């Protein structure tokens, strides 16, 4: 008999793990074996953990922890494996330039990495890298592209935000075959005291917001990099409401939305800079997505759960949960009537916003085509014997053999 909490496993993989860690691993493996989870959201299987993604029509650009950026076809659910952009560290963020900027007719994507660089490349020919942005002194953690201009914004573990301007000469059919190295147009440093985990532009591309491990939120003029001001006062939200790391930030109308390791997602009134809506969770909140035309905010958490909150009536109301991913949900994006989720479980999944909201089958969303399979699963579980029941049956059978 072992001590309480002692690891008595015979599996060599778990010899240096606590019982709690082993339980978490086993729970994750059980999720991965669940046939319902395997089908929910029509998953695209990626060749590595997806740390971020960008969507354009039926194409997804994936940032992979396996030191690569890849392109996936959302119609065929296939990921290009032969043509990928290679970095020398995990790829943490990707972005797409406005469709009016092309090289040889191809849209332009960007991938940011722990190798401290951002690569600029052709979506139709990922191995064709046309430029490299170099200037950060540490991991590049997040990135955003301007909605209409050839400008890019990055945040880093070096506590800085950088603004980059891509030259017009880059977007010609005669663009150089070898990558052009580009230096930052502007470096913003000294205001944040920790790593920059997330940045976001407003819909016009006029204001850039940044946040990270210091749990503060800052605002910048997206053209000049100067601190944004309201009535001659610098716009900022100091650490306080969020107690620790902020992992994600999104902008909608007159609200900012943040996701934090303090297990909350918060909607901030931009005018008052006060928290207007707070959504409490049971785990770290790793991603947030406001869908204001539907009156909801969608959140993703450590462990893989997605929550849908109705916020149109003031106090947030949890109206739906999606249990599909088996690991952290690290990125959420909207495209029209759909939203997409990516996870460390190496999948990208798609959801119909209206269908999820209007679902009548309970809190946990399961589409009609999978509901019958879920019922079969429940019936099978009900007829299965527990370990104690199996032991009692074995003892009974042994007793019968002795008669």
HELIX and SHEET records of a PDB file:
HELIX    1   1 UNK A   12  UNK A   14  5                                   3    
HELIX    2   2 UNK A   19  UNK A   33  1                                  15    
HELIX    3   3 UNK A   35  UNK A   39  1                                   5    
HELIX    4   4 UNK A  168  UNK A  170  5                                   3    
HELIX    5   5 UNK A  292  UNK A  294  5                                   3    
HELIX    6   6 UNK A  353  UNK A  358  1                                   6    
HELIX    7   7 UNK A  368  UNK A  383  1                                  16    
HELIX    8   8 UNK A  387  UNK A  402  1                                  16    
SHEET    1   A 4 UNK A  44  UNK A  45  0                                        
SHEET    2   A 4 UNK A 347  UNK A 352 -1                                        
SHEET    3   A 4 UNK A 338  UNK A 343 -1                                        
SHEET    4   A 4 UNK A 329  UNK A 335 -1                                        
SHEET    1   B 4 UNK A  50  UNK A  56  0                                        
SHEET    2   B 4 UNK A  59  UNK A  64 -1                                        
SHEET    3   B 4 UNK A  68  UNK A  73 -1                                        
SHEET    4   B 4 UNK A  78  UNK A  79 -1                                        
SHEET    1   C 4 UNK A  50  UNK A  56  0                                        
SHEET    2   C 4 UNK A  59  UNK A  64 -1                                        
SHEET    3   C 4 UNK A  68  UNK A  73 -1                                        
SHEET    4   C 4 UNK A  85  UNK A  86 -1                                        
SHEET    1   D 3 UNK A  91  UNK A  96  0                                        
SHEET    2   D 3 UNK A 106  UNK A 113 -1                                        
SHEET    3   D 3 UNK A 102  UNK A 103 -1                                        
SHEET    1   E 5 UNK A  91  UNK A  96  0                                        
SHEET    2   E 5 UNK A 106  UNK A 113 -1                                        
SHEET    3   E 5 UNK A 117  UNK A 122 -1                                        
SHEET    4   E 5 UNK A 125  UNK A 134 -1                                        
SHEET    5   E 5 UNK A 180  UNK A 182  1                                        
SHEET    1   F 4 UNK A 140  UNK A 145  0                                        
SHEET    2   F 4 UNK A 151  UNK A 156 -1                                        
SHEET    3   F 4 UNK A 160  UNK A 165 -1                                        
SHEET    4   F 4 UNK A 186  UNK A 189 -1                                        
SHEET    1   G 4 UNK A 196  UNK A 201  0                                        
SHEET    2   G 4 UNK A 207  UNK A 212 -1                                        
SHEET    3   G 4 UNK A 217  UNK A 221 -1                                        
SHEET    4   G 4 UNK A 236  UNK A 237 -1                                        
SHEET    1   H 2 UNK A 229  UNK A 230  0                                        
SHEET    2   H 2 UNK A 233  UNK A 234 -1                                        
SHEET    1   I 4 UNK A 246  UNK A 252  0                                        
SHEET    2   I 4 UNK A 255  UNK A 260 -1                                        
SHEET    3   I 4 UNK A 264  UNK A 269 -1                                        
SHEET    4   I 4 UNK A 274  UNK A 280 -1                                        
SHEET    1   J 4 UNK A 285  UNK A 291  0                                        
SHEET    2   J 4 UNK A 296  UNK A 301 -1                                        
SHEET    3   J 4 UNK A 305  UNK A 310 -1                                        
SHEET    4   J 4 UNK A 317  UNK A 323 -1                                        
END                                                                             
